[in-house]
């Protein structure tokens, strides 16, 4: 059986990679993927604690987090598609200066 500390270590490493990817890269798609990676690292830790404590509330919460992550990705990609249609090269955050409707 794998100890709980390994799962928490994996979750911490994944979260760290997500934070570094979000802070360092300026591409909007990579920033969205980094946010998804951070949310999934939280899911790994929630499932590990839920299994360790023999409680299903953590696993139920994971389903809500997956739903929020899917909605966040859909809204983020919709905003990105509308920016690319209005401006030719809007994939880098430095090039996005204003958002007009």
C-alpha positions as CSV (number, residue, x, y, z in Angstrom):
1,X,0.0,0.0,0.0
2,X,1.3,3.4,-0.9
3,X,1.6,5.8,2.1
4,X,-0.3,9.0,2.2
5,X,2.8,11.1,2.2
6,X,3.6,10.0,-1.4
7,X,0.2,11.2,-2.6
8,X,0.6,14.5,-0.8
9,X,4.1,14.9,-2.3
10,X,2.8,14.2,-5.8
11,X,0.1,16.7,-5.2
12,X,2.6,19.3,-4.0
13,X,4.9,18.7,-7.0
14,X,1.9,19.0,-9.5
15,X,0.7,22.2,-7.8
16,X,4.2,23.6,-7.9
17,X,4.5,22.9,-11.6
18,X,1.1,24.5,-12.2
19,X,2.1,27.7,-10.3
20,X,5.4,28.0,-12.1
21,X,3.7,27.4,-15.4
22,X,1.1,30.1,-14.6
23,X,3.6,32.7,-13.4
24,X,6.4,32.1,-16.0
25,X,4.6,31.5,-19.3
26,X,2.6,34.3,-21.0
27,X,0.6,32.2,-23.4
28,X,-3.1,32.1,-22.4
29,X,-3.5,28.4,-23.4
30,X,-0.6,27.4,-21.2
31,X,-1.9,29.5,-18.3
32,X,-5.3,27.7,-18.6
33,X,-3.5,24.3,-18.6
34,X,-1.5,25.4,-15.6
35,X,-4.8,26.2,-13.7
36,X,-6.2,22.8,-14.7
37,X,-3.0,21.2,-13.3
38,X,-3.3,23.0,-10.0
39,X,-7.0,22.0,-9.7
40,X,-6.1,18.4,-10.5
41,X,-3.4,18.4,-7.9
42,X,-5.9,19.5,-5.3
43,X,-8.1,16.6,-6.5
44,X,-5.3,14.1,-5.9
45,X,-4.8,15.3,-2.4
46,X,-8.6,15.3,-1.7
47,X,-8.9,11.7,-2.9
48,X,-5.8,10.6,-0.9
49,X,-7.2,12.2,2.3
50,X,-10.6,10.8,1.7
51,X,-9.3,7.3,1.2
52,X,-7.0,7.6,4.3
53,X,-9.9,8.9,6.5
54,X,-12.4,6.4,5.0
55,X,-14.8,9.3,4.2
56,X,-16.5,9.8,0.9
57,X,-17.0,13.6,1.3
58,X,-13.6,14.3,-0.3
59,X,-14.4,12.2,-3.3
60,X,-17.8,13.9,-3.8
61,X,-16.1,17.3,-3.6
62,X,-13.7,16.1,-6.4
63,X,-16.7,15.8,-8.7
64,X,-17.7,19.4,-8.0
65,X,-14.1,20.6,-8.6
66,X,-14.0,18.7,-11.9
67,X,-17.3,20.5,-12.9
68,X,-15.9,23.9,-12.0
69,X,-12.7,23.1,-13.9
70,X,-14.7,22.2,-17.0
71,X,-16.7,25.4,-16.8
72,X,-13.6,27.4,-16.3
73,X,-12.0,25.9,-19.3
74,X,-15.0,26.4,-21.5
75,X,-15.4,30.0,-20.5
76,X,-11.7,30.7,-20.8
77,X,-11.5,29.1,-24.3
78,X,-14.6,31.0,-25.4
79,X,-13.0,34.3,-24.3
80,X,-9.8,33.3,-26.1
81,X,-11.6,32.4,-29.3
82,X,-13.4,35.8,-29.3
83,X,-10.1,37.6,-28.7
84,X,-8.4,35.8,-31.5
85,X,-11.3,36.6,-33.9
86,X,-11.2,40.3,-33.0
87,X,-7.4,40.6,-33.0
88,X,-5.1,38.4,-35.0
89,X,-2.5,37.5,-32.4
90,X,-4.0,37.6,-28.9
91,X,-2.5,34.4,-27.5
92,X,0.1,36.2,-25.4
93,X,-1.1,38.2,-22.3
94,X,1.3,41.0,-23.1
95,X,-0.6,41.7,-26.4
96,X,-4.0,41.8,-24.7
97,X,-4.4,45.4,-23.5
98,X,-8.1,46.0,-23.4
99,X,-11.3,44.0,-23.5
100,X,-14.2,45.8,-25.2
101,X,-17.6,44.3,-25.8
